[in-house]
């Protein structure tokens, strides 16, 4: 397999996602790192009730990570999101495999290195990447 084929395979490996809308949300997060569900809702002109389940699905599949907290227009705090990224080359072309309830093993298709990430016990825990 050539590098371009593996990169394409990694991109389409998120095919386990149930809807094309989840891919659209992922693309928005990739283009707007550290965004909130509210930002996604406004940016894609979708109802928040449509965005939230897609984000949950992306998080459960290890495709996006929680990176922190930010204030919303209502003054409350919300999780900020970022697409899973290789810590070595900063590529978003990574393949995620769930090891257990909170840990994912990743393989970067651009640099070929492996790494792990702990997504946290609670839904608001910030991701912790380790090698």
N, C-alpha and C positions, 0 to 999 in steps of 0.2 A: 504494500500500500504506500502511495506517495504521501508527502506531507499535506498536500492540498486535499487529498481524499480523506485523510484522518481529521483535518480541520472541519471539513464538511460533515463528516460522521459525528464529530463532537457537537457541532451546532444542532444537528438534527436528532441528537440523542435525547433531547428533551421532548421527544415524541410521546412520552408517557403522559404529558400534560393533556388534559381532556379537551381543551378548546383552542381554536385559533386566537381567541380573545386573550388567553393566558400568554401566548407568544407576543401579542401586541403589547400587553402590560410589561412583559420582560424587556421588550425593545425600548419602551419608554424609560424604564428604570436604568437600562444600560446607557441611554443618552442623557439621563438626568440623575447622576449618583446622589445619594443621600436625600432622596425625595421621600415624601410621606404618601399615604393612601390618598389624602386630600389633594396633594399635588398631581398625582396620577389621574384622579377623578376630573380635576379641572383641565389638565393638559390633554386628556383624551376625550373630554366632554362626555364622560360616562357617569352614571349615578354611583355614589359611594357603595351602595349595596351590590353593585356589579363588580366593582374593583376589589373589595375586601376578600371575597372567596377566591379570586384569581391569585391574589398575593399570598393567601394562606397556602394554596396549592403549590405555588412556586417555592415558598419557604420549606414546606414538607418534603419537597423533592430535592432540596439542597441547591436550587438554582439561584435564589437570592438570599442575601444575608441581612440581618439587622445590624446597623452600624452605630446607632445612637438614638437620641431623642431630639425632637424639635417642637416648637409651638405651632399650633394650627390657628386658623382664623378665629376660632371660638375661644382661644386662649388656653386650651388644654394641650397636653403634650402627647405626641404620637411617635411611633417608631420611625426611624429613617432607614431606608433600604438601599442596597447596592447589589449588583449582579455578582455572583461568586467569581473571584478573580485569583489567578495564580500569584502567590506572594513573590515568586522569583522573577517573572517576566511581565507581570501585570496583565496577562492575557485573559480574556473572558471565555476563551475556548477551552473549557474544562469539562470533564466527565465526572459526575458525582455518583458515588455508590454508598448507600447507607450501611454503616457498620453496626450500629445499634440505635437506640432510641434518640440519641442526641449527637452522635459522632458520624461524620461523613468522611470517606476517603475520596480524594480527588486525583485526577491525572490531567496534567496540562498537555494539550495536543500541540502547542507551539514549541515549548522548550523540552517536553518529554519528562518532566519531573513530577514526582508524587508528593502530596501533602495531605494533611488532615485538618478538619475544622470541627470545633465543638459548638453546636448551635444553641446550647443552653437548655435547661430544664423547663423554664417558663417561656411563654410566647414572646416576652419582652426582653429576653436576654440577648446581649450583644455577642456576636460571633467571636470566637477565639481561634485563630489559625496557629497550627503548630506543624513542625516538620517531622 
